[in-house]
Amino acid sequence: MKYSVSIDVPLLDDGLRFYRDALGLAEVAQPVATYVILKCGNSEIGLIEKSAGSKQAKGTDEVRRYERHWTPVHIDFHVDDFEAFLAKAVSAGAKCEQKF
């Protein structure tokens, strides 16, 4: 069985800068210009460009927004050196809201 997670990003290049450059995930495919598949261990992460303000689904007036929001679903990445990774992530576009 293969597992994958798809993540909407407002700009594919910015999403790649974080997931590829900061996390070191390798691109394995780009089936269309707005979708990239990255290898993440035994799983895959798909990044799909969906612009801010675009409708989330047919039949709803809800639109995508990418400012800070709460969601019950998130991905945890466990790293060996937190401080080194944090610096790399911030340089790739992440924002440090709080250090535990």
N, C-alpha and C positions, 0 to 999 in steps of 0.2 A: 504494500500500500504506500502511496506517495501522498504527502501532505503539502499544502500550499496556503498561503495567506495573500490576499490582494489588498493593497493600500492605495487609496486615492491620494494624489499629490497635486498641488496647484500648478507646478512646473516640473516636468520630468527631469530636467537637468539638475534642479535643486535637490530633488529626491535622490537622484543618483549620487550627487556629491556627498550626501549623508550616508546612505545605505552601502554604497560601493566604496567610497573613499574613507569614511570614518570607521565603518564596521568591517571593511575588507571583503564584502560579499562580491562574488564574481558574476558577471553577466553571462547567462547561458543562452539567451535568445531574445530577440526583439521582433515578435511576430508582426507588429504594426508600429508606425512611427511614435505612437503615444503610449506604448506598453512594453515594458522590459521585465524579463524574468531573471531573478538573481538566485544563486545557489546559497543556501543557508543550512550548513550541516547536511542532514539527510532530507531536508525539506527545501521548499522554494518560496521566495517572496516575489510577488508580482507588483510592480509599480505602474499605475495607470494615471495618466494625466487627465484631470477633470478640473476645469477652471473654477475659481471661486465665483459664486453667484449662479452657477449652473444648477438646474433642477436635479434633485437627488433621485427622483423616480417619477415616472408618468403618473398622473392623477394626484399629485401633491403640489402644494405651493412652496414646500420646503426647498431651500437652496443650500448648496455647499458653502461652508464658511470654514476658514482655516485658522482663525485666531484661536487663542487658547480656549479649549472646551473640555468638558468632562465626558468620558465615555466609559462604559463598564468593561470594554475590551481593550487590552493593550498587550504589547509584546515585551517580555523581559529578555535582556541579553546579559549573561553573566560573563564578566571579564576578570582577568588575573590582576591587573593593575588599574584600579578605579581612577586615580588621579591622572595617570597618563592617558587613559581612554577619554576622560572628561575633557581634557585639553584638546585632544584630537577631534572629538565630537563638536565642540564649540567652534573650532577652526573650520569645520565642515558645515556650519550653519545651525547647529543645535543651540538652544538657549538653556542655561542652567537656572532653573527656578528655585531649587532648594537642594542643599546637600544634606544627606541624612547623617 
